Amino acid sequence: MNDQPEHSVNNPYFAPLDGRCFINELPTELLSHIFLMGVQESDDDDSDDGDDDDSTDSESGELGVDSGGSLTGEDDDHVSVGAPSGSSSESDIGDPPAFELLVSHVCCRWRAIALQTPALWANITFAAEDEGNDYALAREYLERSKTVPISISVDFTVDDDDSELILNMGVETIKTIMECIIPHLSHWRSFEAMVSVYDLMNAILVKLGDCDGAPLLEVLELYHHHEDEDDDYDRFRPECFKEQPFVLFGGDVPRLTHVALWGVHLDWTRSRFLSGLTDLELAYHAENVRPSYADFARILRTSPELTTLSICTSGPAGGPVEWFESLQKADGNEVEMPTSSSAVVTTTLTLDSVKELVLAYHEYEYIMPLLDRLALPNLTSLALDMDQSDFTEFLRALARPAPTTGKPLLSGLTSLKVTGMLCNRLRVIAEVYAAAPNLTSLNLDFNFLDHRWYQLLLNLETTFLLEPDEDMLLDDIRPIPPEKMYLPRLETLTTSGLDGALMCKLVEVRRELGAPLKRVLMEQGDNVGEYEHWLRTNVEEFKLFEGSDTESMDSVDGEDSDESDGFDEDSDEDPNDRWKYGVGDDIFPEGEDSEDDADSSWEDVD
């Protein structure tokens, strides 16, 4: 007789009374595949939780042994299943073990399957704080991965206070790590190195320069994270590491497609392996170690499938004159310098495949002539962060036909992100919006942007747009007819530094104009509070995200952020009142609803 309670019959949360375990009836191949899916899901969760503007996350949690165990073989008695390596003593208590370790400690069958699934152990991280553990678990991962493509991350980033300590012990440790992983070079799929001290990066580069080739390597990411606010990027330091008498991997990296170099330069002329790329990121290079224009052009031209290009405080060395001269030298031609207009044509780089472009932290005098030489006819995504000087003319140029294509760079965009752009000309911002009619996603950081970027999203304009006097006060606000509204296809809006009430107003206005926002993402610290419920019920998707540290900085290089947002912190006026100058009774033409009626659905929120 079956004594099993009725409520437990066919209930997956109750084990069958006959002792069967259904999951053990699954074929080995299927269970192995489930394990791999679990690792992927765990990696995705870690990536979502750890995304940061200033760094690139590894593909898995950091791997190693905790302070209480070691791993010398496959005996359960020797395996530590505590928190992943690199975690502090506090996290050792609360963090779960890595998924692959967890499933390998459930039962004998699961362990056997896990150990016979090499791809389960294909993500390996070496972290500075694990140096004392001799990276035993990481070494075991390397062995268990057998010959499947592996992803390796070396993370030696530390606080400035620990830089001297990491330097004293780090170079030899780096050499030890490289000696551990280089024998597996034949099945590297990706390699990422992050350091705070360049001596460690140089040690890595030297070891990579001794290698013969990396036949499966697809991703190469080298990051030197340093926080020297006095660094003006004129000259590379330390000077002794400027020259490189070697080429990484002997120049033999046939499958390389993704390259990111932050503060790390190469022998650009000899690094011919920088070709066939689909994703290129150059960042934080001192002027005297940047590629020549000829090398820069070669890398781009020999990457016909390049889809993403990111240039942040980097790019070709020099300016227009030096760019043309470098092409002359590369071609072996000695001809007279052309006029400036013909130089633009001569140095033009047509990048038909590029869909995404990121430009950040450039001086206007540098980036404007460079952008004039980039023909990007199929660009769909653009990210801009220029917060050092007035970029009004830069924006105006983006909204007007480009000299290389004959159409505005913004005209084909579906996604635009502006996190820093000093411009308070309503006319120019209106030109930007008008030049991007196909935009569906917009990301604005109002911590560093003028409030006029918001005003025009409300479909408001002033005589400022109609009169030649660009210094007049914004005192004649009126709505734009719906048929002439800005960004009519906009569906997704992401903001930082925007008050919840202002977002509610924007959502309501856009809905009334027949162009509703469907997805809204706001920074957690932006006074969303009481308006969150209203927003969640009035858009299809609403999310809060954690902003980066840079967005909360009060000043950069001694300049107050007030200069970029137009707000005077010493004023008695509430900054939000300046935003709301366009949210008053005179917005609505006579005979239409007043502000009180229009906003009753969200302004009275408890």
N, C-alpha and C positions, 0 to 999 in steps of 0.2 A: 504493500500500500504506500502511496506517495504521501509523505507527511510534509511536503514542502508547502509553506503558507501560500495562499492563493495570490496574494499581492506580489509575490516574488516569482511567480510563474512567467516565463518569457521576459523577465526583467533583466536587462543587461548588467544591472548593478548588483545582482545576487548570483553567486556561483551555483552551478548545477549541483544537486545533491549527490549525483553519481560520481562526482569527483573529476569530471571532464573539464579540460581547459581548452576552449574553442580556438584560442589563438595559436595553440600548439599544433592544431590541425592544419594550419596554413603551410603551404610549401615553403621550403627554405628560400627560394628565389624571391617570393613575394614578401616574406618577412624582411629580407635584406633590403628590398626596395623601400619598404615602410621605414626602415631605419634611416635610409638616405634622405627620405622626405622629411623625417623628423629633424635631422641635422640642418637641412635647408631652411625649414621653418624656424628653427632656433637661431640660425644666422640672420634671417630676415628680421626677427624680433630684436636682436642685438643691434642691428644696423639702424632700425627705426628709433630705438631708445638712445643711441649714441651719436646720431648725426650731428655734425658740427661744421661751421663755415670755414674753420681754420685747420681742419685735419681730415684725413681719409681713414675710415674705420677698416680694420682687417675683416676678413670674411668670416671669422669665427671668434669665439671668446679666446682669451689668452690661455695658453696651455702650459701646464707644468705640474709640479708636485707641491702640495702645501707643506708647511713647516713640520708636519707631523708624520710624513711618510716619504717613501722613495719608490722608484719603479725600476727594477732591474731585469724583469722578465715578464712572463704572462701568468704567473701565479697570483691568484686573488689576494693572497696574504701580503703581497708586496705592492699592491696597487692602491694609490691614494685616490679616493673619489670625492675629495673635498672641493672647495671652490676652485675655479680655474686660476692658474698662476697669475701673479701680478696683483692679486687682490690683497687688501689690507687685512689685518687681524679682525677688524669689525665685519668685513664682508665674508670672511671665512665662516662666520656663524650663519649668515642669512642667505648667501648665494648658493644656488643649486649647482651640482656638478655639471660639466659639459655633457650634452645629450649622448654623445657616443660612449662616454664613460659610464653613464647611467645605464644604458641598455646592455652594456657588456657585463653588468653586475647583477642582473635580475635572476638568471638561472644558467645552468651549464649549456643548454642549447642556444640560448640567446648569445652567450659569450662566444661560443664557437662560431656562430654565424657572424657576429660582429668582427671577430678577428679574421674571418675569411672574406671580409668585405673591405678591400684596400681603400676604396673611395671614401669610406667612413672616417679615415684618418688623414685626409688630404689637406687639412688646413692647420698649419703649424705657426705658432707665434713664440718668439724669444723676447722677453721683456727684461729691462734693466734690473728690476727688483727681484728677479728670480736667479740672479747670478750665483748666489750662494748655494742653490740647489743643483748646480751643474746641468740644468735643463734636462733632467733624466726623462721626464715624460715626453718632452719634445723630441728627444732622440728616439724614444720608443715609437712615437707617431711616424717618424721617418722610416723606421723599419717596417711598421705595419702597413704603410702606404704602398710598399713594394715598388711597382713601376708606373702607377697611375699618375696622371698630371697632378702636381701639388701646388698649393699656394703658400708662400712663406712670407711672414712679416717679422721684421726686427724693429722693436720699439725701444729706443733709448732716449726718450724725451723725459726731461726732469725739470723741476723748478730751477730758476736761476741760482738759488742758494745752494743747490746740489751740483752745479756744473763742474766745480773743481774736483769734487769727489768722484763724479762719473768719469771725468777725464783721467784721473789717476789710475783707476782700475778698468776703465772702459775699453781702451785700445786693445789690450791683450785679450779681453773678453770677446771683443768683436772678432778678433783673429780666430779665437777658438770656435766661435759660432760659425764663421765662414768655412773653417776647416771641416766642420760637422756637416754643413749643407751642400758644399760644392761637389762632393762625390755623387750627389743626387741631381746634379745640374741637368742631366739628360732628360729629366721629367719635371722640371720646373714649368708650371703654367703661369704663375705670377710671382713677382718679387717686389716687396715693399719694405723700405727702410726709412725710419723716422729717428732723427737725432736732434739733440739740442746743442751739441758741441761739434764743430765741423771736423775736428781731428778724427772723430769716429767715422764720419761719412767718408773722409779720405781713405781711412783704412779699408772700408768696404769697397770703394772704387778701385783701389789698388788690387784687391783680391779678385774683383770682377774683371779687371784688366789682364789678369794672369790666366783667365779661362779661355778655352779654345772655341766654345760655341754653346748656344742654348737653343737646341732645335725645336722645343715645344713652347718656349717663352712667348706669351702674348701680352702680358701686362708688366710694365716696369715703372715703379713709382718711388722716387727718391725725394725725401723731404728734410730740409734743414730748418727746423723751427727755432728761430732766435728772436728775442724781444729787445733789440737794441734800438730804442726810440731815437737815438742820435745818429743812427745809420742813415746816410743820405744816398746810399747806393751809387756813389761815384766810383769807389774803388773796392775791389774784392779784398776781404780779409778772412783768414791770414794769408799774406802775400806768398808764403812758401808753398801753398797748395794751388796757386793759380794755374801753373803749367801742368799739363798731364801728358807724360810721355808714353801713353798707352791708349788703347781703344777697348771699351767694354766688350767682353765676350769675343774678342778678336774680330769684332765687326760681323760676326755670324749669328744673326737672330732672325731667321727667315719668316717667323710667324708673328713678329711683334706688331701689335695694332694700337695699344694704349700706352702712352707715355706721359708721365707727370714729373716735372723737375722744378722743385721749390728751393731756390737758393743754392741749387746744385748745377754746376755747368759741366760741359763736356768739351772735348776737342771737337768742335762743331764741324770743322772741315774734314777731318778724318772719320767722323762718325757717320759713315754712309748707311749704316743700318737704320738710321732714322728715316725710313721711307715705308710706303705702304700702310701708313697709320690711318686709323679711323677716329682717334681721340688724342689731342695734343694739348697739354697744359704747361705753359712756361710762366714762372712766377718768381719775383723777388731776386732778380739777377742784377748785380752791380754792372755799371756801364762798361767797365773794361773786361768783362767776361761774357758779354752777350754775343750772340752769333752775328756775323756780318750779314748784310742784306742778301748777299749772294747765297750764303748758307741757309739763311731763313727761307729764301725763295726756293732753294733746292728741296728742302724738307717738305714744303707745302706742295710744290709741283710734282714731286715724286710720290705723293700720297693722294691719288685721284679719288679715293673713296673717303677722304676725311670728312667727318660729319660734325665734329665738335672741336672748336678752337677757343682756347682760353689764354689770354695774355694779361698778366697782372704784374705791374712794375717790371716788365721785361719786354722782349721784342728785339728787332734788329738794332745793332749799335749805331749811334750817330744820328744824323738827320738826312734830309733829302740829298744833299750834296754827297755825303759819305755813302749813301745807299747806291747812288748811280756809279760812283767810283768803284765800289766793290764789285758791281756787275761788270764793269769794264775790265777789272783785273781778272775776274773769273773767266771771262771770254778771251782774255789775252789781247784785247783791242786797246789801242791808244788813240782815241779820237777826242776832238774838242768837246767840252761840256756843252750840252744843249741848253736851251732856255728852260726856265722852270716849268713852263706848260708842257713842253715836249718830254721833260724828265718824268712827269706824271704818267704819260703814256708809256714811256720806255720801261718804267719800273712797275707797271701794273701787274698784279697777281690775280688771275681769274680763278676763283674757287667755286666751281659749279656745285660741288657736292656738299659744301658746308651748310648745315641747317641751324647750328647753334653757335653763337658767338658770345664770349664773356670778355669785357674790357674793364679793368679796375686799376685805380691808383696810378693814373698817368697825368702828366702835365699836358695842358691843352696844346701847347706848341709842339709837342711830340706826337700825340695820338691823332690829331686832326690830319696832318699830312700822311700819316700811315694809313688811316682809314680811307683817305682819298685814293690810295693805291690798291685797295682790296676790292675786287669786284665780287660781290656776293649776291648773285641774282636769285638764289633759292633759299635765302635765309628766312627761317620761321621763328627763331627764338633769340632774344637779345637780352643780356644782363649788363647793367652799367653801375659802376660805383666810382664816382669822381668827386671827392669832397674837399679838394684842396683849394680850388680857385673858381672863378666865375666861368661856367660852361654854357652860357647862353648861346654863344655863336655855334658851339658844338651841336646843341640840340637843334638849332635852326638849320644846320647843315644836314642833320639826319632827316629832317622833314622835307627837304628839297631834293630835286633830282640829283643823283650821284654822278660825278663826272665819268665814272667807269661803266655804268649801266643805263643811265638816262632816266632812272626812276628812283624815288625815295627809298632808302634802305629800310624804312619802316613799313613800306607798303605791303610787303608780303608776310609780315609778322602775325603770328597767332599768340605768341607769348612775349611779354615784356616785363623785366624786373629792373626797378630803379631804386637802389638803396643809398645813393649819395649823388646829388647833382645840384650844385649851387646855381639856381636860376629863379628869379622872382618876377619874370616878365610873363604876364598872363597871355599875351599875344603869342609868345613863342611856345608856351606849354599847349596852347590851343592848336598851334600848328602841328605839334607832335601828335596829339590825339587825332587830329583830322587826317594826318598822313598814315594812320594805322587803322583803317576801317575794318580790317579782318581780325582784329585782336579779340581773342576769347579769354585770355588769362592775363591778369595784371597783378604785379607784386610791387607795393610801394612802402618805403620806410620813411614815415613822417617824422622820425627823430632827426632826419637830415634833409628833409624836403620842405619846400615852401607849401603853405596851405592852399595855394591856387591849384595844385594838382588835384586836391579834393573838390574844390569849388566847381571845376568844370565837369566832374563826374556827376554833379547834381544838375547838369545841363543849364548852368547859369553863365552869363557873360556880362560884360560891362561895356561902357562906351570906350573903355581902354582898348578894346579890340577894334573899334571903329574909328577912333581919332588918332592923329599922328603923334600927339603928345604922350610919350610913353612914361612920363613921370607924374601923370595926374593921379589923383586919389581914386580908390575903388569905391565910388559912392553912387553909382548908377547901375545897380544890379537888376537884371531882369531875366526871365526864363527864355531859353532858346526853343523855338518850335520843335516838337518831337521829331518831325521829319528831318531836322538838321542836327539831331543830337550826336554827341561824341560817343565813340565806341559802341555802336548799336548792337554788336555781336558779343559784347562782354558777358561772360557767364561766371568766371571764377575771379575773386578778388582776395588777395592776401595783403594784410597790412601790419605794420608795427607803428606804435606811437599814435594810434587813432582811438579816440574815446568811443565807448560803446554806444552812447547816444547818437554820435555822429554817424556811426555805421548803420544804426537803425534808420536814421533819416535817409541815408543813401539807399538802403534796401527798399524803403517805401517809395521814394521818388522814382527809382528806376522801374519799379513794378508798375507805377501809375503811368509811366511813359511807354509801357509795352516792351521794355527790354529788361526783364527781371534778372537779378543775380541768382544763380543757382547754388554756388558754393562760396562760402565765406570762411577765411582762415584769419584769426587774429592772435596777436601775441598775448600770452597769459597775463602779463603785468599791465595791460592797457585799460584798466578800469572798465572791464566788461560786466562783471558782477551782476547787478540786477537786470541787465539787458540780455543776458545769455539765453534765458528761456524764450523771450520774444524772438530772438534771432534764430534759435533752433526750430521754432515753429513756423518761421516765415521764409526759410530757404531750404533747399533740398538737403544740403549738407553744411554743417557748421563745426569747425574744429578750433581748438586752442593749441598753440605751439609755444615752445620755450625759445626765446630769442637768444642770439649770440651775445657774448660779452662785449663785442665792439659796439653794439647798438646802445649800450648803457654808458659809454664813455662820455664824460663831460667835455673833454677837450682833446685835441690831437696837435702835437707839436706846438703847444702853447696857445692855440687858437680855440676860443670858445665855440661850442656847437651852435650858439645863438646865431652866428653869422649865417649858418646854413638854413635855419628854419624861420628866421625873421622875427623871433619872439625875444622880447627884452625881459630877462628874468628879474630885473630890478623894478619893473613896472608893477603898479598896484592892480593893473588890469589882469583879469583871468585870461590866460592864453586861449582857453576854449572859446571865449567870447569872440576872439578874432576869427576863429574858424566859423562861428555861427553868424558872421555878418551877412552871410548869404542865406540864412535860415530865419527870416523875419517876415512880417506881414507884407512887406513890399515885394517879396518874391512872387506872390500870387497877384496876377492882374485883377483889376476891379471886377467883382462879380463872381470870382472863384472862391474856393474855401480858404479860410484864414489858417494861420499856423496852428492855432489851438485845435481846430477841427481835424486838420490833416494829420497831426501828430498824436491824436488821442489814443491811438492803438498801442503806442509804446512809451509816450512821455509820462503816463500815469502809472507806470509799473511800480509795484510796491517793492 
